[in-house]
Amino acid sequence: MKQPPFSSLYKNLFWVCLLLLSFSMETVASEHPVFGKARWIATEANQSATNTWLIYRKTVELTEVPTTLLANIAGDSKYWMWINDELVVFEGGLKRGPSRTGTYYDPVEIAPYLQKGENTIAILLWHFGQDGFSHYNSGKAWLLFAARSPQVEILSDGSWSCSVYDAYQSTGAPYPNYRLPESNIRFDARRAIEGWNRNGFPVHLPPAMAFDAAGKGPLGELVERPVPLWKDYGLRPYEEIRKSATQDTLFCRLPYNCHVTPYLEIEAPAGKTIHILTDNYMGGASPNVRAEYITREGRQVYESLGWMNGHEVRYIIPEGVTVVDLKYRETGFNTEFTGAFSCDDPFYNELWKRSARTLYVTMRDTYMDCPDRERAQWWGDEVNELGEAFYALSPSSHSLAVKGIHELMNWQKPDGVLFSPMPAGNWDKELPLQMLASVGWYGFYTQYYYSADSSFVPVIYDRLRHYLHMVWQVDKSGLVIERPGAWSWGDWGENVDMGVLTNCWYYLALKAEKAFATQLGKAEDVRQIEQMMYSIEKCFRTKFWTGTAYRSPGYKGETDDRAQAMAVLSGLAPQTQYPALLKVFRKEYHASPYMEKYVLEALFEMGYADFALERMKERYRKMMTYPYTTLFEGWGIGDEGFGGGTINHAWSGGPLTLLSQKVCGIHPTSPGFATFRISPQMGMLEAAQAKVDTHHGFIEVQIEKKGKRLHLKVTVPEGTTATVEFPSGRQRKLTAGHHEVTGS
C-alpha cells in the first residue's frame, strides 16, 4: 500500500497535537479556581423534593497531616459536618441567592481535625426544596466539596457515599407559612441509621452520583460566604422547667429570646410522638416552624437541627415517655455585644438592652424583619438595624449589612427597579420608599461612613444611579414624582403623607449618591446631583409648607409626624420652622416604631432633647411592661400591633442608636470613627455612659451633670482624635488616651 508523503504525515500529526493541546487547555480552563475538578454530588433516588435530608461519607487515607487545609463546601441548603467523630460545622451554608443564579460556599479550616491514617468526613445535608422570602430554591439537593493543597486533594465525586436519610420527614398540617423556605421537621428514630457519621461505620452506603462541575448547572456561580460561620454557644440546661396542669407539656424557659435547637434525652417505648415548638410558634399571627420526634425503643437522645426562636421551648410528652434531660443549643451571628449604654434612669437602660437583644435575634443569613413569621431581608428594617449594630456590636457584625447591599443590587430587575426582601423565589415587589431609604443616607451611606468600608461603592454605584435617575422621575419644578411601585407603603399606621416623605427620602438618596460620586471622582455626576438637590430645596417649602407644618397638596389626613421628621433630617426644613414643628410633634403620634426612630432623631437634631426623651418613654412605656426581652413590630400585641404583630422586630430598636449617638453624643466625623465628636444631649438625665466598639478600639464616655456643667471622662482609641462639644458650643480636642474634661 502506498504510504502518504512525509509532509502529509507531518500535517496530520500537527493537527492531532493541536487537538490534544486544545483539549488539554479546555480541561484546565474548565477547572474551577476554588473547587478544581470537584463535582456536585447527590443520590439518584431524590434530588429535588421539599424537605429532603441526605447523608454523605468519604474515607481518606493520609500519610501526613497538613498544617493547613481549607475545605470549600457548598450545598442547597444547609449542612452539618463531622470529621473523625467530631462536629466541625453546626449548620453550615447560607440561604441561596447572592444573585438570581448564584450559590454561596463556605471556607472551613479542617486540618486540626485530621489524623494520620484513615479519616472519615461525614456530612448531613438539608435541602429546603422550596422558595421563600429569604431563599431561592435551585431544585437540587446537591453537595460540593473541595479541600486542596500540594499534599492533599479531597474532591466531591463518585468515590463518596450518599443516601437519602428517610428518618427525616415532613409533618402534617399546620405547615410553616409560605414566606419560610424551611419545613417542619419530623424525625422517626425507628428509621435512624446509628453511627452513620462516625469512624468505623460498618454499613456501605450507595455510591454518590456526580453531576455538574463547579460553577455550572442549576446552582450557578459560586460566591464565598461573606459572613462568619455561626457562633455555637453549646448545649445548655434551661433556666427553668415547669409542667402544665395536665402534666403532658413541659415549658422550658430560655434566658432571653434567641435562636435555639432543642435537645432531649428520654426513655421510651417505640412509636410515641413528642411535639416541640416555642412560644413564638404563632409569631405575627402566622405559623412558623415546629418539630416532631417519634421514639424508638429504649434510651435515646435527639437534637432537632432546624432552629426556632422564642422565650421558651415547649415539649409535649406522650404517656409512657420518661424525660431524662432537656437542653437547648443557642446559635447566632458570630459577633459580640461589645457596645454599651447606661444612665440614671432604668427605663432607658432596659430599652437599650431590649433593643440590642432584638437586633441580635434578627441577624443570621440576612438581617431579618423577624426570626419567626418571615425571616426576610426587608430593607426598611435593615436600614434601622445596621445603624444599631455600630453602637451595640463588635465590628464583625458589619459584614452582614455589606452582604445585604450586594444582594439588593444583584437582584435589581432589568428595568432598574429594586425590591426587597431578597434573595427570594416567591416575592419581587418594590416598596419605593424603603428602597430610597436603603440606597440613601441612612442605608448605604451610613454603612460606609461608620465602618470606613467603601469596597462596595464602585461595585454598586452605576446600578444605584440607574435606579435613582431612570426609575425615578422629577416634575417640571424639580420635585420627585411619587411612585406607587408594587406596594405604596410609607409606614404602618394611619396618616402617612406620601408626597412629603417621597421627596425627603429621595433628597437623602441624592445626598448619599453625591458623596459616592465625589469619592469616585465623577465630577459630572456630582454637578447633576447638586442641580437636582437645589431644585428640590427651592421648591419643597413652596409646595409643602403650610405655615404650621409640611403637608402634600390634596392630602386629607391628620398632619403626619413622620413627614415633619424627615423634613428636618433631610435638611429641607430650616431652623426657623423648628418651634412650629415642635408643636406638631407634641400633638401628633402616628408613626410606628419603625418611623418613630426618625421622629425622635429629629427632636434631638432640633435641640429638644428633653422632649425627645419624654416622647421616647411615652411611646415605649406600654411595650416595656410586657415580660419580654425583645421589642415588637407595633406598639402592642395583636390588634394593637401592625402587620401581624411579631414581638421581635428590630426596626423598633431606634432608641438604641439615639441613646448612644445623641444622649451620649458619640458620632463619627470621618469614616470609621478615625475622628469623632462627643456632643452630649442629656435632657433631664443626670448621668450617662456609653461604649462603642470601632476598628480602632473602644470609644468610652462617662458624663455627669453638675448643675449647668458637664463633667466627662473620655477614652480615645489609638490612631483617632475626638472633639468634645459642650452645649454652649465650646469645643475641646482630644488625642488618644484617657481624659477628663468639664464645661457647660
Backbone hydrogen bonds, N-H to C=O, Kabsch-Sander energy under -0.5 kcal/mol:
donor,donor_aa,acceptor,acceptor_aa,energy
8,S,5,P,-0.7
9,L,5,P,-1.9
10,Y,6,F,-2.4
11,K,7,S,-2.2
12,N,8,S,-2.7
13,L,9,L,-2.7
14,F,10,Y,-2.3
15,W,11,K,-2.3
16,V,12,N,-2.2
17,C,13,L,-2.6
18,L,14,F,-2.5
19,L,15,W,-2.3
20,L,16,V,-2.6
21,L,17,C,-2.9
22,S,18,L,-2.6
23,F,19,L,-2.5
24,S,20,L,-2.7
25,M,21,L,-2.8
26,E,22,S,-2.4
27,T,23,F,-2.3
28,V,24,S,-2.4
29,A,25,M,-2.9
30,S,26,E,-1.9
31,E,27,T,-0.7
31,E,28,V,-1.1
32,H,36,G,-2.1
36,G,32,H,-2.3
38,A,35,F,-2.3
39,R,156,S,-2.9
40,W,212,D,-3.0
41,I,143,L,-2.8
42,A,209,M,-1.8
43,T,46,N,-0.5
46,N,43,T,-0.6
51,N,128,F,-2.0
52,T,49,A,-0.6
52,T,127,H,-1.8
54,L,125,L,-2.3
55,I,163,S,-2.8
56,Y,123,I,-2.5
57,R,161,S,-1.8
58,K,121,I,-2.0
60,V,119,N,-2.9
62,L,60,V,-0.5
62,L,117,G,-2.6
71,A,69,L,-0.6
71,A,108,V,-3.5
72,N,146,A,-2.9
73,I,71,A,-0.5
73,I,106,D,-2.6
74,A,144,L,-2.4
75,G,104,Y,-0.5
76,D,142,W,-1.2
77,S,75,G,-0.6
78,K,126,W,-2.2
79,Y,92,G,-1.6
80,W,124,L,-2.1
81,M,89,V,-1.8
82,W,122,A,-3.0
83,I,86,E,-2.4
84,N,120,T,-2.4
86,E,83,I,-1.6
88,V,81,M,-2.8
88,V,86,E,-0.6
89,V,81,M,-1.6
91,E,89,V,-0.7
92,G,79,Y,-3.7
103,T,221,E,-2.4
105,Y,223,V,-2.1
106,D,73,I,-3.3
108,V,71,A,-3.3
108,V,106,D,-0.6
110,I,69,L,-2.8
110,I,108,V,-0.6
111,A,69,L,-0.6
113,Y,110,I,-1.9
114,L,111,A,-1.6
117,G,62,L,-3.5
119,N,60,V,-2.3
121,I,58,K,-2.9
121,I,119,N,-0.5
122,A,82,W,-2.8
122,A,120,T,-0.5
123,I,56,Y,-2.2
124,L,80,W,-2.7
125,L,54,L,-2.9
125,L,123,I,-0.5
126,W,78,K,-3.2
127,H,52,T,-3.4
127,H,125,L,-0.6
128,F,126,W,-0.7
132,G,135,H,-2.0
133,F,179,R,-3.1
135,H,132,G,-0.6
136,Y,96,R,-1.4
137,N,135,H,-0.6
141,A,47,Q,-2.8
142,W,140,K,-1.7
143,L,41,I,-2.1
144,L,74,A,-2.7
146,A,72,N,-1.8
147,A,154,I,-2.6
148,R,70,L,-0.8
149,S,152,V,-2.9
154,I,147,A,-2.9
155,L,153,E,-0.5
156,S,145,F,-2.5
160,W,157,D,-1.7
161,S,57,R,-2.7
162,C,206,P,-2.9
163,S,55,I,-1.9
165,Y,53,W,-3.1
166,D,164,V,-1.0
168,Y,165,Y,-1.5
169,Q,186,R,-3.3
177,N,287,P,-2.6
180,L,177,N,-2.0
185,I,290,R,-1.5
186,R,169,Q,-2.7
186,R,184,N,-0.5
187,F,292,E,-2.3
188,D,167,A,-2.8
188,D,186,R,-0.5
189,A,187,F,-0.9
189,A,294,I,-2.6
191,R,188,D,-2.2
192,A,189,A,-1.1
194,E,192,A,-0.9
196,W,193,I,-1.6
198,R,195,G,-1.8
201,F,198,R,-1.1
205,L,203,V,-0.8
208,A,160,W,-2.9
209,M,42,A,-3.0
211,F,40,W,-3.5
214,A,38,A,-1.2
216,K,213,A,-1.8
219,L,216,K,-0.6
220,G,217,G,-1.6
223,V,103,T,-2.5
225,R,105,Y,-2.9
231,K,332,G,-3.4
233,Y,231,K,-0.6
233,Y,330,E,-2.6
236,R,328,Y,-2.7
238,Y,326,L,-0.6
239,E,253,R,-2.4
240,E,253,R,-0.7
242,R,251,F,-2.1
244,S,249,T,-2.1
247,Q,244,S,-1.7
250,L,315,Y,-2.9
251,F,242,R,-3.1
251,F,249,T,-0.6
252,C,250,L,-0.7
252,C,313,V,-3.0
253,R,240,E,-2.8
253,R,251,F,-0.7
254,L,311,H,-2.8
258,C,310,G,-1.2
260,V,258,C,-0.5
260,V,308,M,-3.1
261,T,329,R,-1.7
263,Y,327,K,-2.5
264,L,302,Y,-2.6
265,E,325,D,-2.4
266,I,300,Q,-2.4
267,E,322,T,-2.5
268,A,298,G,-1.4
271,G,295,T,-2.8
272,K,269,P,-0.7
274,I,272,K,-0.5
274,I,293,Y,-3.1
275,H,316,I,-1.6
276,I,291,A,-3.0
277,L,314,R,-1.9
279,D,312,E,-1.6
280,N,309,N,-0.5
281,Y,278,T,-1.7
283,G,280,N,-2.3
284,G,645,G,-0.6
285,A,282,M,-1.8
286,S,283,G,-1.0
288,N,281,Y,-2.2
291,A,276,I,-2.9
292,E,185,I,-2.5
293,Y,274,I,-2.4
294,I,187,F,-3.0
295,T,272,K,-2.8
295,T,293,Y,-0.6
298,G,268,A,-2.2
300,Q,266,I,-2.2
302,Y,264,L,-2.2
304,S,262,P,-2.4
305,L,303,E,-0.7
307,W,305,L,-0.7
308,M,260,V,-2.4
310,G,258,C,-0.9
313,V,252,C,-2.5
314,R,277,L,-3.8
315,Y,250,L,-2.0
315,Y,313,V,-0.5
316,I,275,H,-3.0
316,I,314,R,-0.5
317,I,248,D,-3.2
317,I,315,Y,-0.7
321,V,318,P,-1.5
322,T,267,E,-3.0
323,V,321,V,-0.5
324,V,265,E,-2.8
324,V,322,T,-0.5
325,D,265,E,-2.1
327,K,263,Y,-1.6
328,Y,236,R,-2.1
329,R,261,T,-1.5
330,E,234,G,-0.8
330,E,328,Y,-0.5
331,T,259,H,-1.6
332,G,231,K,-1.5
333,F,363,M,-0.6
335,T,333,F,-2.0
338,T,336,E,-1.8
339,G,392,A,-2.0
340,A,691,K,-2.0
342,S,689,Q,-2.2
344,D,687,A,-1.6
348,Y,345,D,-0.7
349,N,345,D,-1.3
350,E,346,P,-2.4
351,L,347,F,-2.2
352,W,348,Y,-2.4
353,K,349,N,-2.1
354,R,350,E,-2.7
355,S,351,L,-2.1
356,A,352,W,-2.2
357,R,353,K,-2.2
358,T,354,R,-2.5
359,L,355,S,-2.3
360,Y,356,A,-2.2
361,V,357,R,-2.0
362,T,358,T,-0.8
362,T,359,L,-1.0
363,M,360,Y,-1.5
364,R,366,T,-1.5
368,M,362,T,-2.8
369,D,376,A,-1.6
375,R,370,C,-1.7
377,Q,133,F,-0.6
378,W,376,A,-1.8
379,W,377,Q,-0.5
382,E,378,W,-1.8
383,V,379,W,-2.0
384,N,380,G,-1.1
385,E,381,D,-2.3
386,L,382,E,-3.0
387,G,383,V,-1.2
388,E,384,N,-1.7
389,A,385,E,-2.1
390,F,386,L,-0.9
391,Y,388,E,-1.4
392,A,388,E,-1.4
393,L,389,A,-2.4
394,S,336,E,-1.7
397,S,394,S,-2.3
398,H,395,P,-1.7
399,S,396,S,-0.8
400,L,397,S,-1.4
401,A,397,S,-0.6
401,A,398,H,-0.5
402,V,398,H,-1.5
403,K,399,S,-2.3
404,G,400,L,-1.9
405,I,401,A,-2.2
406,H,402,V,-2.2
407,E,403,K,-2.2
408,L,404,G,-2.7
409,M,405,I,-2.1
410,N,406,H,-2.7
411,W,407,E,-1.8
412,Q,409,M,-1.3
413,K,417,V,-2.8
416,G,413,K,-2.5
420,S,429,K,-0.8
422,M,377,Q,-0.5
425,G,132,G,-1.8
425,G,135,H,-0.9
426,N,132,G,-0.8
434,Q,431,L,-0.6
435,M,431,L,-1.9
436,L,432,P,-2.1
437,A,433,L,-2.3
438,S,434,Q,-2.0
439,V,435,M,-2.2
440,G,436,L,-0.8
444,F,438,S,-2.2
445,Y,440,G,-2.2
446,T,441,W,-0.6
447,Q,443,G,-2.2
448,Y,444,F,-2.1
449,Y,445,Y,-3.2
450,Y,446,T,-2.6
451,S,447,Q,-1.1
452,A,448,Y,-2.9
454,S,452,A,-0.9
457,V,454,S,-1.2
460,I,456,F,-2.1
461,Y,457,V,-1.7
464,L,460,I,-2.4
465,R,461,Y,-2.8
466,H,462,D,-2.2
467,Y,463,R,-2.0
468,L,464,L,-2.3
469,H,465,R,-2.1
470,M,466,H,-2.2
471,V,466,H,-1.2
471,V,467,Y,-0.6
472,W,467,Y,-1.2
475,D,479,L,-3.0
478,G,475,D,-1.4
481,I,473,Q,-2.8
486,A,430,E,-1.7
487,W,430,E,-1.5
489,W,487,W,-1.6
490,G,491,D,-0.5
497,D,495,N,-0.7
498,M,496,V,-1.2
501,L,497,D,-2.0
502,T,498,M,-2.5
503,N,499,G,-1.6
504,C,500,V,-2.1
505,W,501,L,-2.8
506,Y,502,T,-2.3
507,Y,503,N,-2.1
508,L,504,C,-2.2
509,A,505,W,-1.8
510,L,506,Y,-2.4
511,K,507,Y,-2.1
512,A,508,L,-1.8
513,E,509,A,-2.5
514,K,510,L,-2.8
515,A,511,K,-1.6
516,F,512,A,-2.2
517,A,513,E,-2.9
518,T,514,K,-2.5
519,Q,515,A,-2.1
520,L,516,F,-2.0
521,G,518,T,-1.1
522,K,517,A,-2.8
523,A,521,G,-1.3
526,V,522,K,-2.1
527,R,523,A,-2.3
528,Q,524,E,-2.2
529,I,525,D,-2.7
530,E,526,V,-2.7
531,Q,527,R,-1.8
532,M,528,Q,-2.0
533,M,529,I,-2.7
534,Y,530,E,-2.3
535,S,531,Q,-1.9
536,I,532,M,-2.0
537,E,533,M,-2.6
538,K,534,Y,-2.5
539,C,535,S,-1.8
540,F,536,I,-2.4
541,R,537,E,-0.7
543,K,539,C,-2.3
544,F,540,F,-2.6
545,W,541,R,-1.9
546,T,549,A,-2.8
551,R,544,F,-2.8
551,R,549,A,-0.5
555,Y,552,S,-2.2
561,D,559,T,-0.5
564,Q,560,D,-1.6
565,A,561,D,-2.0
566,M,562,R,-2.5
567,A,563,A,-1.8
568,V,564,Q,-1.8
569,L,565,A,-2.7
570,S,566,M,-2.0
571,G,567,A,-0.5
571,G,568,V,-1.0
572,L,567,A,-0.9
573,A,567,A,-2.0
577,Q,574,P,-1.7
578,Y,575,Q,-1.6
581,L,577,Q,-2.3
582,L,578,Y,-2.5
583,K,579,P,-1.3
584,V,580,A,-1.2
585,F,581,L,-2.3
586,R,582,L,-1.9
587,K,583,K,-0.9
587,K,584,V,-0.8
588,E,584,V,-3.3
596,E,592,S,-2.2
597,K,593,P,-0.8
598,Y,595,M,-0.8
599,V,595,M,-1.4
600,L,596,E,-2.7
601,E,597,K,-2.1
602,A,598,Y,-2.1
603,L,599,V,-1.7
604,F,600,L,-1.9
605,E,601,E,-2.7
606,M,602,A,-2.2
607,G,603,L,-0.5
607,G,604,F,-1.1
608,Y,603,L,-2.8
609,A,607,G,-0.8
612,A,608,Y,-2.2
613,L,609,A,-2.4
614,E,610,D,-2.1
615,R,611,F,-3.2
616,M,612,A,-2.3
617,K,613,L,-2.2
618,E,614,E,-2.2
619,R,615,R,-2.9
620,Y,616,M,-2.1
621,R,617,K,-1.2
624,M,620,Y,-2.2
625,T,621,R,-0.5
625,T,622,K,-1.4
626,Y,623,M,-1.2
628,Y,626,Y,-1.5
633,E,646,T,-2.7
634,G,636,G,-0.5
635,W,640,E,-0.5
636,G,640,E,-0.9
640,E,637,I,-1.6
641,G,638,G,-2.0
645,G,642,F,-2.6
649,H,631,L,-2.1
650,A,648,N,-0.5
652,S,649,H,-1.8
653,G,650,A,-1.9
656,L,653,G,-1.6
657,T,653,G,-0.8
658,L,654,G,-2.0
659,L,655,P,-2.9
660,S,656,L,-1.5
661,Q,657,T,-3.2
662,K,658,L,-2.6
663,V,658,L,-1.9
664,C,659,L,-1.6
666,I,660,S,-1.8
667,H,665,G,-0.7
667,H,677,R,-2.0
669,T,675,T,-2.7
670,S,675,T,-1.1
672,G,449,Y,-2.9
673,F,670,S,-1.4
674,A,671,P,-1.1
676,F,721,T,-1.7
677,R,667,H,-2.9
678,I,723,T,-2.8
679,S,665,G,-1.7
679,S,677,R,-0.5
681,Q,662,K,-1.0
681,Q,663,V,-1.1
685,L,682,M,-2.3
688,A,703,I,-2.1
689,Q,342,S,-2.7
690,A,701,V,-2.3
691,K,340,A,-2.2
692,V,699,I,-2.6
694,T,692,V,-0.7
694,T,697,G,-2.0
697,G,694,T,-0.9
699,I,692,V,-2.8
700,E,698,F,-0.5
700,E,715,T,-1.4
701,V,690,A,-2.6
702,Q,713,K,-2.4
703,I,688,A,-3.3
704,E,711,H,-2.2
705,K,686,E,-3.3
706,K,704,E,-0.5
706,K,709,R,-3.5
707,G,705,K,-0.5
709,R,706,K,-2.0
710,L,743,G,-3.7
711,H,704,E,-2.9
712,L,710,L,-0.5
712,L,741,V,-3.4
713,K,702,Q,-2.4
714,V,739,H,-2.6
715,T,700,E,-2.7
716,V,714,V,-0.5
716,V,737,G,-2.9
720,T,717,P,-1.5
721,T,674,A,-1.5
722,A,734,L,-2.8
723,T,676,F,-2.0
724,V,732,R,-3.3
725,E,678,I,-2.8
725,E,723,T,-0.5
726,F,724,V,-0.5
726,F,730,R,-2.8
729,G,726,F,-2.6
732,R,724,V,-2.2
734,L,722,A,-3.3
737,G,716,V,-2.4
739,H,714,V,-2.8
741,V,712,L,-2.4
743,G,710,L,-2.1
